[in-house]
Amino acid sequence: MVIGITAFFVSIILYLMYLRYVPIKGIPCIDVSSNQMDQISLKLDIRDYNSSAKQEVEGSIVMPVAYLKRYYKEIPSKELVVIASDRTEKNLGIRFLHNKGFKVIGYTLTSCKCE
């Protein structure tokens, strides 16, 4: 009985770690300063308001990852690029958007350059 409960909690912890830290495959990184970013129709900035106000990305919709669950229906397009401050925020945001039917065609991290 104790082994079953322990296995259950370990599996929940592993699943939560997977959601946060395992990157989504097939979504390319796009550099913020590149010309490719200017051609994208919808840029969704999921950083918190303090970060997005300090380093604005022109033409982006600011909707922090904490607000996605409540306001995702207000996103006008199903195809978008995600702007995040770190990898954890990117992974959580992209997974949520995929589950809601959005097609994420790329992402950019403001804390580091694309490799």
C-alpha positions in Angstrom: 0.0 0.0 0.0 2.8 2.4 0.9 4.7 1.6 -2.2 1.6 2.3 -4.4 1.1 5.7 -2.8 4.7 6.6 -3.1 4.7 5.5 -6.8 1.6 7.7 -7.3 3.2 10.8 -5.9 6.5 10.2 -7.7 4.6 9.9 -11.0 2.8 13.2 -10.3 6.1 14.9 -9.6 7.7 13.5 -12.7 4.7 14.6 -14.8 4.9 18.2 -13.4 8.7 18.3 -14.1 8.0 17.1 -17.6 5.6 19.9 -18.2 8.0 22.5 -17.0 11.4 21.4 -18.1 11.1 19.2 -21.2 11.1 21.3 -24.4 8.6 21.0 -27.1 10.1 19.6 -30.3 9.7 21.0 -33.7 9.2 24.6 -32.7 12.1 26.8 -33.9 13.7 29.7 -32.0 13.4 33.0 -33.7 15.8 35.9 -32.8 13.9 39.0 -31.7 16.2 41.3 -33.8 15.9 39.3 -37.0 13.9 40.4 -40.1 11.9 37.1 -39.8 10.3 38.5 -36.6 8.9 41.5 -38.5 7.1 39.3 -41.0 5.1 37.3 -38.4 1.5 38.4 -38.1 0.9 37.6 -34.4 3.4 37.8 -31.6 2.2 36.8 -28.2 4.3 38.1 -25.3 3.7 35.8 -22.3 6.2 37.5 -20.0 5.0 39.2 -16.9 4.0 42.9 -17.2 7.2 44.2 -15.6 9.4 42.4 -18.0 7.4 43.2 -21.1 7.2 46.9 -20.2 11.0 47.2 -19.8 11.8 45.4 -23.1 8.8 45.9 -25.4 8.5 43.9 -28.7 6.8 46.0 -31.3 3.4 44.7 -32.5 3.0 42.0 -29.8 0.0 41.2 -27.7 1.0 41.1 -24.0 -0.7 38.3 -22.1 1.3 36.9 -19.2 1.3 33.1 -18.9 -0.7 33.4 -15.7 -3.5 35.0 -17.6 -3.6 32.6 -20.5 -6.1 30.3 -19.0 -8.6 33.1 -18.5 -8.1 35.1 -21.7 -6.8 32.7 -24.4 -10.1 33.1 -26.3 -9.2 36.7 -27.0 -6.1 35.8 -29.0 -7.2 36.7 -32.6 -5.2 34.1 -34.6 -4.5 30.4 -34.3 -1.0 30.8 -35.7 1.5 32.7 -33.5 5.0 33.2 -32.1 5.5 33.1 -28.4 7.8 35.6 -26.6 9.0 34.4 -23.2 11.6 35.3 -20.6 12.9 31.8 -19.8 12.6 28.2 -20.9 10.1 27.2 -18.2 7.7 30.0 -19.1 8.0 29.1 -22.8 7.3 25.4 -22.2 4.3 26.0 -20.0 2.9 28.6 -22.4 3.4 26.6 -25.6 2.0 23.4 -24.1 -1.1 25.3 -22.9 -1.6 26.9 -26.3 -1.2 23.6 -28.1 -3.9 22.0 -25.9 -6.3 24.9 -26.8 -5.8 24.4 -30.5 -3.2 27.1 -31.4 -0.4 26.5 -33.8 2.9 27.9 -32.3 5.2 28.4 -35.3 8.2 29.7 -33.2 9.3 31.2 -30.0 11.9 33.7 -28.8 13.5 34.0 -25.4 14.5 37.5 -24.3 17.0 36.3 -21.7 19.2 34.5 -24.3 20.0 34.5 -28.0 18.9 31.7 -30.3 21.5 29.2 -31.2 
